[in-house]
Amino acid sequence: MSEQNNQNIQESQTPHKRRVRYKGKYPKKFEEKYKELQPEKYKDTIAHVIQKGNTPAGMHISIMVEEILDYLKIQPGEIGFDATLGYGGHTKAMLGCLNGQGHIYATDVDPEESAKTKERLKALGYGEDILSIRLQNFCTIDEIAKEVGGFDFILADLGVSSMQIDNPKRGFSFKVDGPLDLRLNQKEGISAAERLANIGKDELAGMLYENSDEPYCEEIAKAITDEIRRGHAIDTTTKLREIIEKTLDFLPEKEKKDTIKKTCQRTFQALRIDVNHEFEVLYEFMEKLPDALKPGGRVAILTFHSGEDRLVKKALKEGYKAGIYSEYSKDVIRPSAKECAQNGRARSTKMRYARKGDL
């Protein structure tokens, strides 16, 4: 047999590498949802998932877009700032208002997702002539404002994007197993697992209470630090969830499931806020905000938990009393019932706004 024929036989016998199959009718794991991870190719699938009130894997549905645009009233030729680029949904909507005239500067600390968003928006025609994306924290707003002469409008969406929450490798969710990371930029700082390995009981209890108002902060902190003291690392989302479940096992059956779920949410939230220094960053941003706005400039801020909202409310109220802002939202604006039904992650959203006085 010739060498060529032998090679052809070997190639024909090489098994075709098939996509990994999933059990059941529909894919459940993040990496199995190949259609949802290719929204441009499978638009019908994406529409179906959203219609059911879910967020497609790898995507993020922007919240309160209409309310934001209604307040900011963006005009062609204006200069804007998007504090948290994320999936780019808000950015895209604001760019549309510019009608090709003006510029938006956007920041994000997630190198992986911001690179994807940059390419996604570029494919829609929004290149560097109208959109500048900076891989830096939004508390550096003063640097960019000084460079460009201030902003006519600013948006700060303080929520974590769905594509970060849903990806098990990022460690943001207690619902799926993954490394206990919780960093927005996995190349900087320490992970949540590393933080827990070197924290005392009282400090952890304080973190859980201050960052998420956790009512069982003392019990959870003791259980976590006891486990680590015994030499058992808490380095996965599942391990942390199981400790919480075990700690709250004393609760009455009728309230146990719901309380454990909420405590898991609050514990993961508290750790995420801590490892990303979210309160410190937000406080610095709110301090720099007045000087970053041009006279008559507008700002809209979306918060997702009480700690954030208290900080934003206080800063805007003090700015109004000091005569910096000509108006501010004394009451929060909530997403519509329709939006909450279509996107469950919108339910906890609160929007506040302010306008800088004209000089």
Backbone hydrogen bonds in HBPLUS format (Angstrom, degrees):
<---DONOR---> <-ACCEPTOR-->    atom                        ^
c    i                          cat <-CA-CA->   ^        H-A-AA   ^      H-
h    n   atom  resd res      DA  || num        DHA   H-A  angle D-A-AA Bond
n    s   type  num  typ     dist DA aas  dist angle  dist       angle   num
A0006-ASN N   A0002-SER O   3.04 MM   4  6.28 159.0  2.09 148.7 154.8     1
A0007-GLN N   A0003-GLU O   3.02 MM   4  6.21 148.9  2.12 141.2 148.9     2
A0008-ASN N   A0004-GLN O   2.98 MM   4  6.30 151.8  2.07 146.4 154.3     3
A0009-ILE N   A0005-ASN O   2.98 MM   4  6.27 152.8  2.06 149.5 156.2     4
A0010-GLN N   A0006-ASN O   3.07 MM   4  6.30 158.8  2.11 144.2 149.8     5
A0011-GLU N   A0007-GLN O   2.98 MM   4  6.22 155.6  2.04 147.9 154.2     6
A0012-SER N   A0008-ASN O   3.01 MM   4  6.21 151.8  2.09 142.6 150.1     7
A0013-GLN N   A0009-ILE O   3.02 MM   4  6.24 134.6  2.24 141.7 153.8     8
A0013-GLN N   A0010-GLN O   3.23 MM   3  5.15 130.9  2.49  91.6 104.4     9
A0014-THR N   A0011-GLU O   3.26 MM   3  5.19 148.0  2.36  94.9 104.2    10
A0032-GLU N   A0029-LYS O   3.02 MM   3  5.28 143.2  2.16 106.1 117.3    11
A0033-LYS N   A0030-PHE O   3.30 MM   3  5.69 154.3  2.37 109.0 115.9    12
A0034-TYR N   A0032-GLU O   2.82 MM   2  5.52 137.9  1.99 105.5  92.8    13
A0037-LEU N   A0033-LYS O   3.02 MM   4  6.26 143.1  2.16 148.9 160.2    14
A0038-GLN N   A0035-LYS O   3.09 MM   3  5.25 159.3  2.13 104.5 110.5    15
A0041-LYS N   A0038-GLN O   3.02 MM   3  5.56 138.1  2.20 114.7 125.5    16
A0042-TYR N   A0038-GLN O   3.08 MM   4  6.27 154.6  2.15 156.0 164.0    17
A0046-ILE N   A0042-TYR O   3.17 MM   4  6.49 160.6  2.21 151.0 156.5    18
A0047-ALA N   A0043-LYS O   2.96 MM   4  6.17 162.8  1.99 150.5 154.8    19
A0048-HIS N   A0044-ASP O   3.00 MM   4  6.19 153.0  2.08 144.5 151.8    20
A0049-VAL N   A0045-THR O   3.00 MM   4  6.27 158.4  2.05 153.1 157.9    21
A0050-ILE N   A0046-ILE O   3.03 MM   4  6.25 165.5  2.05 155.0 158.6    22
A0051-GLN N   A0047-ALA O   2.91 MM   4  6.01 153.2  1.98 143.7 151.7    23
A0052-LYS N   A0048-HIS O   3.23 MM   4  6.43 137.3  2.42 138.7 148.3    24
A0052-LYS N   A0049-VAL O   3.25 MM   3  5.31 132.5  2.49  95.6 107.6    25
A0054-ASN N   A0049-VAL O   3.17 MM   5  5.58 156.9  2.22 152.4 149.3    26
A0053-GLY N   A0050-ILE O   2.88 MM   3  5.16 158.6  1.93 110.4 116.7    27
A0059-MET N   A0056-PRO O   3.07 MM   3  5.50 152.4  2.15 138.0 136.8    28
A0068-ILE N   A0064-MET O   3.03 MM   4  6.18 157.1  2.09 150.0 156.3    29
A0069-LEU N   A0065-VAL O   2.99 MM   4  6.22 171.7  2.00 158.2 159.8    30
A0070-ASP N   A0066-GLU O   2.87 MM   4  5.94 150.6  1.96 145.4 154.5    31
A0071-TYR N   A0067-GLU O   3.15 MM   4  6.36 146.8  2.26 140.1 147.0    32
A0072-LEU N   A0068-ILE O   2.91 MM   4  6.11 177.6  1.91 162.5 163.2    33
A0073-LYS N   A0069-LEU O   3.01 MM   4  5.71 154.3  2.07 139.6 145.5    34
A0078-GLU N   A0075-GLN O   3.17 MM   3  5.90 154.3  2.24 146.0 146.5    35
A0077-GLY N   A0101-GLN O   2.68 MM  24  4.54 167.7  1.70 112.4 108.0    36
A0103-HIS N   A0078-GLU O   3.13 MM  25  6.67 155.6  2.19 148.4 152.0    37
A0152-ASP N   A0079-ILE O   2.74 MM  73  5.45 157.2  1.79 156.3 164.2    38
A0080-GLY N   A0103-HIS O   2.86 MM  23  6.34 161.3  1.90 154.6 161.0    39
A0105-TYR N   A0080-GLY O   2.90 MM  25  6.22 162.0  1.93 143.7 146.8    40
A0081-PHE N   A0153-PHE O   3.00 MM  72  6.50 140.8  2.16 143.6 155.7    41
A0155-LEU N   A0081-PHE O   2.92 MM  74  6.36 159.5  1.97 166.2 172.4    42
A0082-ASP N   A0105-TYR O   2.83 MM  23  6.24 156.4  1.89 147.6 155.5    43
A0107-THR N   A0082-ASP O   3.06 MM  25  6.58 152.6  2.14 164.8 170.0    44
A0083-ALA N   A0155-LEU O   2.84 MM  72  6.11 170.9  1.85 175.8 174.7    45
A0085-LEU N   A0107-THR O   2.97 MM  22  5.83 163.6  2.00 150.6 155.7    46
A0088-GLY N   A0085-LEU O   3.00 MM   3  5.36 135.9  2.20 145.1 141.6    47
A0092-LYS N   A0088-GLY O   2.86 MM   4  5.93 160.0  1.90 147.4 152.3    48
A0093-ALA N   A0089-GLY O   3.16 MM   4  6.41 158.5  2.21 144.6 149.8    49
A0094-MET N   A0090-HIS O   2.96 MM   4  6.24 157.7  2.01 153.9 159.9    50
A0095-LEU N   A0091-THR O   2.83 MM   4  6.03 156.0  1.89 153.1 160.4    51
A0096-GLY N   A0092-LYS O   3.04 MM   4  6.25 148.6  2.14 143.5 151.5    52
A0097-CYS N   A0094-MET O   3.09 MM   3  5.19 129.1  2.36  96.9 109.9    53
A0098-LEU N   A0095-LEU O   3.06 MM   3  5.24 134.8  2.27 100.3 112.6    54
A0099-ASN N   A0096-GLY O   3.35 MM   3  5.54 146.8  2.47 100.0 108.6    55
A0101-GLN N   A0098-LEU O   2.99 MM   3  5.30 162.5  2.02 114.3 120.0    56
A0104-ILE N   A0130-ILE O   2.96 MM  26  6.31 154.3  2.03 145.3 151.7    57
A0132-SER N   A0104-ILE O   2.98 MM  28  6.41 163.1  2.01 159.7 165.1    58
A0106-ALA N   A0132-SER O   2.83 MM  26  6.20 164.8  1.85 164.1 167.9    59
A0134-ARG N   A0106-ALA O   2.76 MM  28  6.14 165.5  1.78 164.4 169.1    60
A0108-ASP N   A0134-ARG O   3.17 MM  26  6.63 140.0  2.34 160.8 168.1    61
A0114-SER N   A0110-ASP O   3.05 MM   4  5.93 159.5  2.09 151.6 158.2    62
A0115-ALA N   A0111-PRO O   3.34 MM   4  6.10 149.7  2.44 130.6 137.0    63
A0117-THR N   A0113-GLU O   2.95 MM   4  6.20 159.6  1.99 151.5 157.4    64
A0118-LYS N   A0114-SER O   2.91 MM   4  6.02 154.8  1.98 143.3 150.0    65
A0119-GLU N   A0115-ALA O   3.25 MM   4  6.48 159.9  2.29 144.5 148.3    66
A0120-ARG N   A0116-LYS O   2.94 MM   4  6.16 153.0  2.01 146.0 154.5    67
A0121-LEU N   A0117-THR O   2.91 MM   4  6.10 164.4  1.93 157.2 159.4    68
A0122-LYS N   A0118-LYS O   2.95 MM   4  6.02 148.5  2.05 140.6 150.3    69
A0123-ALA N   A0119-GLU O   2.99 MM   4  6.13 149.5  2.09 142.9 149.6    70
A0124-LEU N   A0121-LEU O   3.06 MM   3  5.06 137.8  2.25  95.1 107.4    71
A0126-TYR N   A0121-LEU O   2.98 MM   5  5.41 158.3  2.03 150.0 144.1    72
A0125-GLY N   A0122-LYS O   2.98 MM   3  5.14 159.6  2.03 106.8 112.1    73
A0130-ILE N   A0127-GLY O   3.15 MM   3  6.01 164.2  2.18 122.7 126.4    74
A0131-LEU N   A0127-GLY O   2.94 MM   4  5.86 140.8  2.09 147.1 158.0    75
A0140-THR N   A0137-ASN O   3.07 MM   3  5.92 163.0  2.10 123.8 127.0    76
A0141-ILE N   A0138-PHE O   3.21 MM   3  5.58 136.3  2.41 117.7 117.4    77
A0143-GLU N   A0140-THR O   2.97 MM   3  5.60 135.7  2.17 116.9 127.1    78
A0145-ALA N   A0141-ILE O   2.85 MM   4  6.00 163.5  1.88 155.8 161.3    79
A0146-LYS N   A0142-ASP O   3.00 MM   4  6.03 154.1  2.07 140.3 146.5    80
A0147-GLU N   A0143-GLU O   3.16 MM   4  6.34 146.8  2.28 135.8 144.7    81
A0148-VAL N   A0144-ILE O   2.97 MM   4  6.25 148.6  2.07 152.3 159.9    82
A0149-GLY N   A0145-ALA O   2.76 MM   4  5.50 128.1  2.03 144.0 154.3    83
A0150-GLY N   A0145-ALA O   2.85 MM   5  4.36 136.5  2.05 126.8 132.8    84
A0151-PHE N   A0292-ALA O   2.89 MM 141  6.22 148.8  1.99 151.9 162.2    85
A0294-LYS N   A0151-PHE O   2.86 MM 143  5.43 166.5  1.87 146.6 143.0    86
A0298-ARG N   A0152-ASP O   3.00 MM 146  6.39 154.5  2.07 143.2 142.6    87
A0154-ILE N   A0298-ARG O   2.88 MM 144  6.34 140.2  2.04 148.3 160.4    88
A0300-ALA N   A0154-ILE O   2.97 MM 146  6.43 153.7  2.04 155.4 162.6    89
A0156-ALA N   A0300-ALA O   2.99 MM 144  6.45 155.3  2.05 157.0 164.0    90
A0302-LEU N   A0156-ALA O   2.87 MM 146  6.28 160.0  1.91 150.0 155.6    91
A0158-LEU N   A0302-LEU O   3.01 MM 144  5.82 165.5  2.03 148.4 151.8    92
A0164-GLN N   A0161-SER O   3.04 MM   3  5.47 142.4  2.19 108.9 119.4    93
A0165-ILE N   A0161-SER O   3.14 MM   4  6.53 159.2  2.18 149.7 155.9    94
A0166-ASP N   A0162-SER O   2.82 MM   4  5.90 166.8  1.84 159.5 162.1    95
A0170-ARG N   A0167-ASN O   2.98 MM   3  5.71 161.5  2.01 124.2 129.7    96
A0171-GLY N   A0168-PRO O   3.14 MM   3  5.41 145.6  2.26 105.5 114.9    97
A0182-LEU N   A0170-ARG O   3.15 MM  12  6.15 163.5  2.18 155.8 161.0    98
A0237-THR N   A0178-GLY O   2.82 MM  59  5.54 157.4  1.87 155.8 162.7    99
A0181-ASP N   A0179-PRO O   2.92 MM   2  5.62 119.4  2.29 113.0  96.0   100
A0180-LEU N   A0235-ASP O   3.00 MM  55  5.18 167.6  2.01 116.5 116.9   101
A0193-ALA N   A0180-LEU O   3.04 MM  13  5.39 141.2  2.19 162.0 152.7   102
A0192-ALA N   A0181-ASP O   2.85 MM  11  5.03 150.8  1.93 124.8 134.7   103
A0188-GLU N   A0185-ASN O   3.17 MM   3  5.79 170.6  2.18 120.4 123.1   104
A0195-ARG N   A0191-SER O   2.99 MM   4  6.28 149.9  2.09 144.6 153.6   105
A0196-LEU N   A0192-ALA O   2.96 MM   4  6.20 158.3  2.01 150.3 154.5   106
A0197-ALA N   A0193-ALA O   3.12 MM   4  6.30 142.8  2.27 140.4 150.3   107
A0198-ASN N   A0195-ARG O   3.27 MM   3  5.64 155.9  2.33 106.4 113.3   108
A0204-LEU N   A0200-GLY O   3.00 MM   4  6.14 159.7  2.04 151.7 157.6   109
A0205-ALA N   A0201-LYS O   2.90 MM   4  6.11 160.0  1.94 152.1 157.8   110
A0206-GLY N   A0202-ASP O   2.97 MM   4  6.15 157.2  2.02 144.8 151.0   111
A0207-MET N   A0203-GLU O   2.94 MM   4  6.19 151.3  2.03 144.6 152.5   112
A0208-LEU N   A0204-LEU O   2.95 MM   4  6.21 163.4  1.98 154.4 157.7   113
A0209-TYR N   A0205-ALA O   3.05 MM   4  6.26 151.9  2.13 145.3 152.9   114
A0210-GLU N   A0206-GLY O   2.85 MM   4  5.92 170.9  1.86 153.7 156.9   115
A0211-ASN N   A0207-MET O   2.90 MM   4  5.70 160.5  1.94 147.0 152.8   116
A0212-SER N   A0208-LEU O   3.28 MM   4  5.74 137.4  2.47 122.8 131.2   117
A0214-GLU N   A0208-LEU O   3.29 MM   6  5.66 170.7  2.30 127.2 127.7   118
A0213-ASP N   A0209-TYR O   2.83 MM   4  4.30 138.3  2.00 124.4 126.6   119
A0217-CYS N   A0214-GLU O   3.29 MM   3  5.28 140.8  2.45 118.2 113.9   120
A0220-ILE N   A0216-TYR O   2.97 MM   4  6.14 170.1  1.98 162.9 166.0   121
A0221-ALA N   A0217-CYS O   2.93 MM   4  5.89 161.6  1.97 144.7 150.5   122
A0222-LYS N   A0218-GLU O   3.06 MM   4  6.17 160.4  2.10 146.1 151.2   123
A0223-ALA N   A0219-GLU O   3.06 MM   4  6.25 162.8  2.10 147.4 152.2   124
A0224-ILE N   A0220-ILE O   3.00 MM   4  6.18 161.5  2.04 153.3 157.9   125
A0225-THR N   A0221-ALA O   3.03 MM   4  6.15 174.1  2.03 153.0 155.0   126
A0226-ASP N   A0222-LYS O   2.89 MM   4  5.88 152.8  1.96 146.9 154.9   127
A0227-GLU N   A0223-ALA O   3.10 MM   4  6.17 155.9  2.16 139.8 145.9   128
A0228-ILE N   A0224-ILE O   3.08 MM   4  6.38 156.9  2.13 150.3 156.3   129
A0229-ARG N   A0225-THR O   2.92 MM   4  6.01 153.2  1.99 141.9 149.6   130
A0230-ARG N   A0226-ASP O   3.08 MM   4  6.31 135.7  2.28 140.3 151.1   131
A0232-HIS N   A0227-GLU O   3.16 MM   5  5.66 155.9  2.22 154.1 150.8   132
A0231-GLY N   A0228-ILE O   2.91 MM   3  5.15 157.1  1.96 108.7 114.6   133
A0240-LEU N   A0236-THR O   3.32 MM   4  6.63 160.8  2.35 149.3 153.4   134
A0241-ARG N   A0237-THR O   3.01 MM   4  6.21 161.0  2.05 147.1 152.8   135
A0242-GLU N   A0238-THR O   2.89 MM   4  6.06 159.6  1.93 152.8 158.1   136
A0243-ILE N   A0239-LYS O   3.15 MM   4  6.34 148.0  2.25 142.2 149.8   137
A0244-ILE N   A0240-LEU O   3.15 MM   4  6.43 157.9  2.20 149.2 154.7   138
A0245-GLU N   A0241-ARG O   2.92 MM   4  6.22 159.4  1.97 151.3 157.3   139
A0246-LYS N   A0242-GLU O   2.95 MM   4  6.08 159.0  1.99 143.5 149.0   140
A0247-THR N   A0243-ILE O   2.89 MM   4  6.01 155.4  1.95 146.2 153.2   141
A0248-LEU N   A0244-ILE O   3.06 MM   4  6.20 152.2  2.14 150.0 155.9   142
A0249-ASP N   A0246-LYS O   3.37 MM   3  5.18 162.8  2.41 103.7 104.6   143
A0251-LEU N   A0248-LEU O   3.24 MM   3  5.87 169.5  2.25 117.7 120.9   144
A0255-GLU N   A0252-PRO O   3.12 MM   3  5.77 150.7  2.21 117.9 125.5   145
A0256-LYS N   A0252-PRO O   2.97 MM   4  5.83 125.6  2.28 150.0 165.2   146
A0259-THR N   A0255-GLU O   3.10 MM   4  6.08 160.2  2.14 150.7 156.9   147
A0260-ILE N   A0256-LYS O   2.91 MM   4  6.01 163.7  1.94 158.9 163.0   148
A0261-LYS N   A0257-LYS O   3.11 MM   4  6.30 159.4  2.15 145.1 150.7   149
A0262-LYS N   A0258-ASP O   3.05 MM   4  6.30 162.7  2.08 148.6 152.8   150
A0263-THR N   A0259-THR O   2.86 MM   4  6.03 155.2  1.93 149.2 156.7   151
A0264-CYS N   A0260-ILE O   2.88 MM   4  6.05 153.5  1.95 148.6 155.5   152
A0265-GLN N   A0261-LYS O   3.02 MM   4  6.31 159.1  2.07 146.8 152.4   153
A0266-ARG N   A0262-LYS O   2.91 MM   4  6.16 161.4  1.95 147.7 152.6   154
A0267-THR N   A0263-THR O   2.85 MM   4  5.93 156.7  1.91 146.4 153.0   155
A0268-PHE N   A0264-CYS O   3.00 MM   4  6.12 169.9  2.01 154.0 156.4   156
A0269-GLN N   A0265-GLN O   2.97 MM   4  6.06 152.5  2.05 142.1 150.7   157
A0270-ALA N   A0266-ARG O   2.88 MM   4  6.04 159.5  1.93 146.8 151.8   158
A0271-LEU N   A0267-THR O   3.09 MM   4  6.31 159.8  2.13 148.4 153.2   159
A0272-ARG N   A0268-PHE O   2.94 MM   4  6.09 158.0  1.99 146.9 153.3   160
A0273-ILE N   A0269-GLN O   2.93 MM   4  6.14 164.7  1.96 155.7 159.3   161
A0274-ASP N   A0270-ALA O   3.09 MM   4  6.23 151.6  2.18 138.9 146.8   162
A0275-VAL N   A0271-LEU O   2.94 MM   4  6.18 173.5  1.94 162.1 161.0   163
A0276-ASN N   A0272-ARG O   3.16 MM   4  6.09 146.2  2.28 144.2 152.2   164
A0278-GLU N   A0273-ILE O   2.97 MM   5  4.95 153.0  2.05 141.6 147.7   165
A0277-HIS N   A0274-ASP O   3.15 MM   3  5.07 158.8  2.19 102.3 108.7   166
A0281-VAL N   A0277-HIS O   2.99 MM   4  6.21 161.1  2.03 156.6 162.4   167
A0282-LEU N   A0278-GLU O   2.92 MM   4  6.06 162.0  1.96 147.7 152.8   168
A0283-TYR N   A0279-PHE O   2.86 MM   4  5.98 161.3  1.89 149.2 154.5   169
A0284-GLU N   A0280-GLU O   3.06 MM   4  6.24 160.5  2.10 145.4 150.4   170
A0285-PHE N   A0281-VAL O   2.94 MM   4  6.16 155.7  2.00 147.3 154.6   171
A0286-MET N   A0282-LEU O   2.91 MM   4  6.14 164.1  1.94 155.4 158.6   172
A0287-GLU N   A0283-TYR O   3.10 MM   4  6.32 145.9  2.22 142.6 151.6   173
A0288-LYS N   A0284-GLU O   3.11 MM   4  6.36 148.9  2.21 145.2 153.0   174
A0289-LEU N   A0285-PHE O   2.88 MM   4  5.90 128.9  2.15 146.9 161.3   175
A0292-ALA N   A0288-LYS O   3.25 MM   4  6.42 135.2  2.46 146.6 158.9   176
A0292-ALA N   A0289-LEU O   3.02 MM   3  5.11 133.6  2.24 102.3 115.9   177
A0293-LEU N   A0289-LEU O   3.26 MM   4  6.50 133.0  2.49 153.6 164.8   178
A0297-GLY N   A0294-LYS O   2.80 MM   3  4.99 151.7  1.88 138.7 136.8   179
A0296-GLY N   A0356-LYS O   3.07 MM  60  4.92 131.4  2.31 108.8 122.0   180
A0356-LYS N   A0297-GLY O   2.85 MM  59  5.33 166.4  1.87 160.5 163.7   181
A0299-VAL N   A0354-ALA O   2.96 MM  55  5.47 156.3  2.02 162.1 163.9   182
A0354-ALA N   A0299-VAL O   3.05 MM  55  5.47 145.7  2.17 149.0 153.6   183
A0301-ILE N   A0352-ARG O   2.82 MM  51  5.33 165.1  1.84 163.0 164.9   184
A0352-ARG N   A0301-ILE O   2.94 MM  51  5.33 160.6  1.98 152.2 158.4   185
A0303-THR N   A0350-LYS O   2.84 MM  47  5.26 163.3  1.87 154.3 159.6   186
A0350-LYS N   A0303-THR O   2.97 MM  47  5.26 151.5  2.05 147.8 151.2   187
A0309-ASP N   A0305-HIS O   3.13 MM   4  6.38 170.7  2.14 156.9 159.8   188
A0310-ARG N   A0306-SER O   2.91 MM   4  6.00 160.4  1.94 152.0 156.2   189
A0311-LEU N   A0307-GLY O   3.32 MM   4  6.47 160.5  2.36 142.3 146.9   190
A0312-VAL N   A0308-GLU O   2.99 MM   4  6.27 166.6  2.01 160.5 163.9   191
A0313-LYS N   A0309-ASP O   2.86 MM   4  5.90 169.3  1.87 153.8 157.4   192
A0314-LYS N   A0310-ARG O   3.03 MM   4  6.07 164.5  2.05 145.8 150.2   193
A0315-ALA N   A0311-LEU O   3.10 MM   4  6.28 163.4  2.13 147.5 151.8   194
A0316-LEU N   A0312-VAL O   3.01 MM   4  6.20 167.0  2.03 158.0 161.0   195
A0317-LYS N   A0313-LYS O   2.96 MM   4  6.02 158.6  2.00 149.7 156.2   196
A0318-GLU N   A0314-LYS O   2.95 MM   4  6.11 161.3  1.99 150.0 154.8   197
A0319-GLY N   A0315-ALA O   2.98 MM   4  6.12 152.1  2.06 141.9 150.0   198
A0320-TYR N   A0316-LEU O   2.95 MM   4  6.15 146.5  2.06 142.6 151.2   199
A0321-LYS N   A0317-LYS O   3.01 MM   4  6.29 161.0  2.05 149.8 154.4   200
A0322-ALA N   A0318-GLU O   2.98 MM   4  6.13 142.7  2.12 140.6 150.8   201
A0324-ILE N   A0319-GLY O   2.84 MM   5  5.15 140.1  1.99 170.6 165.3   202
A0325-TYR N   A0319-GLY O   3.29 MM   6  5.74 156.4  2.35 109.8 113.5   203
A0323-GLY N   A0320-TYR O   3.04 MM   3  5.15 157.2  2.10 103.9 110.9   204
A0357-GLY N   A0324-ILE O   2.99 MM  33  6.00 172.2  2.00 148.3 148.3   205
A0326-SER N   A0355-ARG O   2.75 MM  29  5.77 139.6  1.91 149.7 163.2   206
A0355-ARG N   A0327-GLU O   3.03 MM  28  5.43 155.4  2.09 146.3 145.7   207
A0329-SER N   A0353-TYR O   2.98 MM  24  5.40 148.2  2.08 152.6 149.0   208
A0333-ILE N   A0351-MET O   3.00 MM  18  5.00 159.8  2.04 139.8 146.3   209
A0351-MET N   A0333-ILE O   2.95 MM  18  5.00 153.1  2.02 144.4 151.6   210
A0340-CYS N   A0336-SER O   3.04 MM   4  6.36 160.9  2.08 152.0 157.2   211
A0341-ALA N   A0337-ALA O   2.98 MM   4  6.17 145.3  2.11 142.0 151.2   212
A0342-GLN N   A0338-LYS O   3.07 MM   4  6.33 146.4  2.18 143.3 152.1   213
A0343-ASN N   A0339-GLU O   2.77 MM   4  5.88 139.4  1.94 147.2 159.3   214
A0346-ALA N   A0343-ASN O   2.95 MM   3  5.74 163.9  1.97 127.5 130.4   215
A0347-ARG N   A0344-GLY O   3.32 MM   3  5.86 168.3  2.34 115.6 118.8   216
A0349-THR N   A0346-ALA O   3.05 MM   3  5.43 164.3  2.08 119.3 124.1   217
